[in-house]
Amino acid sequence: MNLVKHIPNTITLASLCLGAAAVTCIFAGETETAVYCVLAAAVCDFCDGFAARLLHAASPIGKELDSLADMVSFGLVPALMMFRMLQQAWSGCGLISGDPSAIGATGWWLSLPAVLIAAASALRLAKFNIDTRQATSFIGLPTPAATLLVCALFMTKTDSRVLWAGLLDSPCFLLICTAAIAWLLVSPIPMFSLKLKSFRIKDNLWIYTFLLISAGLLVWAGIPGFAAVIVLYIALSCLQAVSAR
């Protein structure tokens, strides 16, 4: 039984290791591999909580470990991804000389606003651990959702099917995205959780609507479709909050 109760924490550590692998891939220039590592980390992040509830193995250390793992996989990694995109955008404008992926490149500091995502993620995770209002829902955008949005932007640059992909060559657009993501992470906007208490449509109408539309978007667009999925999630969460008043 003791071994069984370690399963959720083991899955959490797998998420952390995948996040660390993503960091390594970003520095090595293997951006697509980094995205797949993050997607795998997101699956682990969902499974560890599910396993803890299924095995009745929830524990205080598991909660803290989950936040520490999330800070790496869904706090540091998206900040580095945005940093990399900003470097490439500034380089395209001629404001960074040399290899844009190198920290020592002239003008590298222009990309530093990307660290706001890491700072906002840390604050969001710290608040989540002490906020009893977030037991069954969220206040502010969850860090995995924010990371999936950044991953989608990361992959959109090379997808010719996306008409607005050219915007990602603009440092101004990326800075606006950075500020918006950082604000959403710490915003007071209530957002629904994907945890199902039952399988009845009446009890989970918003969740089923979101999952159905999201599946269609991802089948059509692939990983870049996560951008639309996260925007949909935010929009439906706002509609649910308004309808609940």
C-alpha positions in Angstrom: 0.0 0.0 0.0 2.9 2.4 0.7 4.2 1.9 -2.8 0.8 2.6 -4.3 0.5 5.9 -2.4 3.8 7.0 -4.1 2.3 6.6 -7.6 0.9 10.2 -7.8 4.1 11.8 -6.6 6.1 9.7 -9.1 3.8 11.0 -11.9 4.4 14.5 -10.6 8.1 14.0 -10.7 7.8 12.8 -14.3 6.1 16.0 -15.2 9.0 18.0 -13.6 11.6 15.9 -15.5 9.8 16.5 -18.8 9.8 20.2 -18.0 13.5 20.1 -17.3 14.0 18.2 -20.6 12.0 21.0 -22.4 14.3 23.6 -21.0 17.3 21.7 -22.3 15.7 21.3 -25.7 15.0 25.1 -25.9 18.6 25.9 -25.3 19.7 23.2 -27.8 17.4 24.7 -30.5 15.1 21.7 -30.5 12.0 23.8 -30.2 9.5 21.2 -31.5 10.8 18.5 -29.2 10.4 21.0 -26.3 6.8 21.5 -27.1 6.1 17.7 -27.1 7.9 17.5 -23.7 5.5 20.1 -22.4 2.5 18.4 -23.8 3.6 15.2 -22.1 4.1 17.1 -18.9 0.6 18.5 -19.1 -0.7 14.9 -19.4 1.2 13.9 -16.3 -0.1 17.0 -14.5 -3.6 15.8 -15.1 -2.9 12.2 -14.3 -1.2 12.9 -10.9 -4.3 14.5 -9.4 -6.5 11.9 -10.9 -4.3 9.1 -9.5 -4.3 10.8 -6.1 -8.1 10.9 -5.9 -8.4 7.3 -7.3 -5.9 5.8 -4.9 -6.9 8.1 -2.0 -3.3 9.1 -1.8 -3.6 12.9 -1.6 -1.1 14.4 0.8 0.3 17.9 1.8 3.7 17.0 0.3 2.0 16.0 -3.0 0.3 19.4 -3.2 3.5 21.2 -2.6 5.4 18.9 -5.0 2.8 19.5 -7.7 3.4 23.3 -7.5 7.1 22.9 -7.6 6.9 20.8 -10.7 4.4 23.2 -12.3 6.8 26.1 -11.7 9.4 24.3 -13.9 7.1 22.8 -16.6 4.5 25.6 -16.8 6.3 28.6 -15.4 10.0 28.6 -16.5 9.4 26.7 -19.8 6.8 29.1 -21.3 9.0 32.1 -20.2 11.9 30.6 -22.1 9.8 29.9 -25.1 8.6 33.5 -25.2 12.1 34.7 -24.6 13.2 32.7 -27.6 10.4 34.1 -29.8 11.2 37.6 -28.8 14.9 37.2 -29.6 14.0 35.9 -33.1 11.5 38.8 -33.6 14.0 41.5 -32.4 16.7 39.9 -34.7 14.3 40.1 -37.6 14.0 43.8 -36.9 17.8 44.1 -36.8 18.0 45.1 -33.2 19.8 41.9 -32.1 23.1 41.1 -33.8 24.7 37.7 -33.9 23.0 34.5 -33.0 19.6 35.5 -31.6 19.4 32.3 -29.5 22.6 33.3 -27.6 22.3 35.1 -24.3 25.4 37.1 -25.1 24.0 38.5 -28.4 23.9 42.2 -28.6 20.4 43.5 -27.5 19.4 40.2 -25.8 18.0 42.2 -22.9 15.2 43.4 -25.1 13.6 40.0 -24.7 13.7 40.1 -20.8 9.9 41.0 -20.5 9.3 37.3 -21.2 10.3 36.6 -17.5 7.0 38.2 -16.5 5.3 34.9 -17.4 7.6 33.1 -14.9 6.9 35.7 -12.2 3.1 35.6 -12.7 3.2 31.8 -12.8 5.0 31.7 -9.4 2.5 34.1 -7.9 -0.5 32.2 -9.3 0.8 28.9 -7.9 1.5 30.4 -4.5 -2.0 31.8 -4.3 -3.6 28.6 -5.5 -2.0 26.6 -2.6 -3.6 28.9 0.1 -6.9 29.9 -1.7 -9.8 27.6 -0.5 -12.0 29.1 -3.2 -10.1 27.1 -5.9 -10.9 23.6 -4.6 -13.3 22.9 -7.5 -12.6 25.8 -9.9 -9.9 28.3 -10.7 -9.4 32.0 -10.3 -7.2 33.2 -13.0 -5.8 31.2 -15.9 -4.2 27.9 -14.8 -0.5 27.6 -15.6 -0.8 24.6 -17.9 -3.4 26.5 -20.0 -1.1 29.5 -20.2 1.8 27.2 -21.3 -0.3 25.5 -23.9 -1.1 28.9 -25.3 2.6 29.8 -25.5 3.3 26.4 -27.1 0.7 27.1 -29.7 2.2 30.5 -30.6 5.6 28.8 -30.7 4.4 26.2 -33.3 2.2 28.6 -35.2 5.2 30.5 -36.7 6.0 27.5 -39.0 2.4 26.7 -39.9 1.4 28.1 -43.3 -2.3 27.4 -42.6 -2.5 30.1 -40.0 -3.2 33.5 -41.6 -2.0 35.6 -38.7 1.3 33.7 -38.2 3.1 36.7 -39.5 2.2 38.7 -36.4 4.6 36.5 -34.5 7.5 38.2 -36.2 6.4 41.5 -34.5 8.1 42.2 -31.2 5.2 44.5 -30.2 2.6 41.7 -30.8 4.7 39.3 -28.7 5.1 41.8 -25.9 1.3 42.3 -25.9 0.9 38.5 -25.7 3.4 38.4 -22.8 1.6 41.1 -20.8 -1.8 39.5 -21.5 -0.7 36.0 -20.4 0.9 37.3 -17.3 -2.2 39.3 -16.4 -4.5 36.4 -17.0 -2.5 34.2 -14.7 -3.1 36.5 -11.7 -6.4 37.9 -12.8 -9.6 37.6 -10.7 -11.5 35.9 -13.6 -13.2 32.7 -12.4 -12.5 29.7 -14.7 -14.1 26.3 -14.6 -12.2 23.1 -13.9 -12.3 20.0 -16.1 -12.8 17.8 -13.1 -16.1 15.8 -13.5 -18.2 15.1 -10.4 -20.6 13.1 -12.6 -21.1 12.3 -16.2 -24.5 13.9 -16.6 -24.7 16.5 -19.4 -26.8 18.8 -17.2 -24.0 19.0 -14.5 -21.2 19.4 -17.0 -22.7 21.4 -19.9 -19.9 24.0 -20.1 -17.1 21.3 -19.9 -18.7 19.1 -22.6 -19.2 22.1 -24.8 -15.6 23.1 -24.4 -14.2 19.6 -25.0 -16.4 19.0 -28.1 -15.4 22.3 -29.8 -11.7 21.9 -28.7 -11.5 18.4 -30.2 -12.6 19.8 -33.5 -10.1 22.7 -33.4 -7.2 20.4 -32.6 -8.2 17.9 -35.3 -8.3 20.7 -37.8 -5.2 22.7 -36.7 -3.0 20.4 -34.6 -0.9 22.0 -31.9 -1.4 25.6 -33.2 -5.1 25.0 -32.5 -4.3 25.2 -28.7 -4.3 29.0 -29.1 -7.9 29.0 -30.1 -8.7 26.3 -27.5 -7.3 28.5 -24.7 -9.2 31.6 -26.0 -12.3 29.5 -26.1 -11.7 28.3 -22.5 -11.4 31.9 -21.3 -14.5 33.0 -23.2 -16.7 30.1 -21.9 -15.4 30.7 -18.4 -16.5 34.3 -18.6 -19.9 33.3 -20.0 -20.4 30.8 -17.2 -19.5 33.4 -14.6 -21.9 35.9 -16.0 -24.7 33.3 -16.3 -24.2 32.2 -12.7 -24.9 35.6 -11.4 
